[in-house]
Amino acid sequence: MTGDLLHKLDLAARHAAPGAVTMILVLVGVTPTHLPYYSAIAPMLPLASIYYWGVHRPDLMPMWLIFTIGLLHDVLTDSPIGLHAAILLLCQWVLLRQRRFLVGRPFVVLWGGYAAVAVGVSLVEWIGTGLYDLAVAPARPVLVRTVLTIALFPPLAWLFIQVHRGFLRAGD
């Protein structure tokens, strides 16, 4: 009885790993730094996690969790409430439709797909923020943010692969 309960708890903790890593990335992304203008160009770290898990294990990133992560991101970054929740849900929806194409492809193809998603997310975010503020935001910070978001995908993907191999596979 106790062994069965411990096994279920262990399995639940393993399946919570992608969501926990994504939440940690939200917190890391909003951690105050002493860099000038960092908040305007801070990369959208949770997007990499949602992309990776959306391709490899979408069952571990349910829509309600993605919505919660997006709302947390909005609250912590002082963004319009619901903007990132909607963007991340849209991203997951697109990934679920393109998953067959992306699974099993070389990393360069995954990175290219991520770059396309990041550009689309940045564009929707820029338009959504502009509509909310009733002003056109400068494009340069959005471009820098997009480039940083794309450039950080390889090291973040390495982290996700380690979680996938070491933590999840042992319990599946």
C-alpha positions in Angstrom: 0.0 0.0 0.0 2.7 2.5 1.0 4.9 1.5 -1.9 2.1 2.0 -4.3 1.4 5.5 -2.9 5.0 6.4 -3.0 5.2 5.2 -6.6 2.2 7.4 -7.5 3.7 10.4 -5.8 7.0 9.8 -7.5 5.3 9.6 -10.9 3.2 12.7 -10.2 6.4 14.7 -9.3 8.1 13.5 -12.4 5.2 14.5 -14.6 5.1 17.9 -12.9 8.8 18.6 -13.9 8.0 20.4 -17.2 5.5 22.7 -15.5 7.9 23.4 -12.6 10.8 24.1 -15.0 8.6 26.5 -16.9 7.5 28.3 -13.8 11.1 28.6 -12.7 11.9 30.1 -16.1 9.1 32.7 -15.6 10.7 33.7 -12.3 14.2 33.8 -13.7 13.0 35.9 -16.6 11.5 38.5 -14.3 14.3 38.6 -11.7 15.5 42.2 -11.4 18.9 42.9 -12.7 21.0 46.0 -12.7 21.2 46.1 -16.4 19.6 49.2 -18.0 16.5 48.6 -20.1 16.7 44.9 -19.4 12.9 44.5 -18.8 12.3 45.8 -22.4 14.6 43.3 -24.0 14.3 40.3 -21.5 14.0 37.1 -23.5 10.7 35.2 -23.1 12.2 32.1 -21.4 8.9 30.2 -20.8 8.3 30.1 -24.6 11.3 27.8 -25.1 9.9 25.4 -22.5 6.4 25.4 -23.9 7.8 24.8 -27.4 10.1 22.0 -26.3 7.5 20.2 -24.2 4.8 20.9 -26.8 6.9 19.0 -29.4 8.2 16.2 -27.2 5.6 15.7 -24.4 2.5 17.8 -24.9 0.7 15.6 -22.4 2.8 17.1 -19.6 1.9 20.7 -20.5 -1.9 20.8 -20.4 -3.7 24.0 -21.6 -4.8 25.0 -18.0 -1.1 24.9 -17.0 0.0 27.0 -19.9 -2.8 29.5 -19.2 -1.7 29.7 -15.6 2.0 30.2 -16.6 0.9 33.0 -19.0 -1.1 34.7 -16.3 1.8 34.5 -13.9 4.0 36.0 -16.5 1.5 38.8 -17.1 1.2 39.7 -13.5 5.0 39.6 -12.8 5.9 41.7 -15.9 3.0 44.2 -15.6 1.8 43.1 -19.0 -1.9 43.3 -20.0 -3.6 40.5 -18.0 -4.3 37.6 -20.3 -1.9 38.7 -23.2 0.8 36.1 -22.6 -1.8 33.5 -21.5 -3.5 33.9 -24.9 -0.2 34.0 -26.7 1.2 30.8 -25.1 -2.1 29.0 -25.6 -2.0 30.0 -29.3 1.6 28.8 -29.4 0.6 25.4 -27.9 -2.3 25.1 -30.4 0.0 25.7 -33.3 2.5 23.2 -32.0 -0.1 20.5 -31.6 -1.0 20.9 -35.3 2.7 20.9 -36.4 3.9 18.3 -34.0 4.0 15.5 -36.6 6.3 17.6 -38.7 8.7 18.5 -35.8 9.0 15.2 -34.0 12.2 13.3 -34.8 13.7 16.1 -36.9 17.3 17.4 -36.5 17.8 20.1 -33.9 18.4 22.7 -36.6 14.8 22.1 -37.9 13.4 22.4 -34.3 15.4 25.6 -33.8 14.1 27.0 -37.1 10.6 26.2 -36.0 11.2 27.8 -32.7 12.6 30.9 -34.4 9.4 31.2 -36.5 7.2 30.7 -33.4 9.3 33.3 -31.5 9.0 35.9 -34.3 5.2 35.3 -34.4 4.9 35.5 -30.6 6.9 38.7 -30.5 4.8 40.3 -33.3 1.5 39.4 -31.5 2.9 40.6 -28.2 4.1 43.9 -29.8 0.7 44.4 -31.4 -1.2 43.4 -28.3 0.7 45.7 -26.1 0.4 48.5 -28.5 -3.4 48.1 -28.7 -3.6 48.0 -24.9 -1.4 51.1 -24.5 -3.0 52.8 -27.5 0.5 53.6 -28.7 3.1 52.1 -31.0 6.0 50.7 -29.1 9.5 51.1 -30.5 10.5 48.2 -32.6 14.2 47.9 -31.6 13.6 46.4 -28.1 11.2 43.9 -29.6 13.8 42.9 -32.2 16.5 42.5 -29.6 14.1 40.5 -27.3 13.3 38.3 -30.3 16.9 37.7 -31.1 17.8 36.9 -27.5 14.8 34.6 -27.2 15.9 32.7 -30.3 19.6 32.6 -29.3 18.9 31.2 -25.9 16.9 28.2 -27.2 19.9 25.8 -27.6 21.1 26.0 -24.0 17.5 25.9 -22.7 16.8 22.9 -24.9 19.9 21.2 -23.4 18.3 21.8 -20.0 15.0 20.3 -21.1 16.7 17.3 -22.7 18.5 16.6 -19.4 15.2 16.8 -17.5 13.5 14.7 -20.1 16.2 12.0 -20.0 17.1 12.0 -16.4 14.0 12.8 -14.6 11.0 11.8 -16.8 12.3 8.7 -18.5 13.1 7.0 -15.2 9.5 7.2 -14.1 7.7 6.5 -17.4 
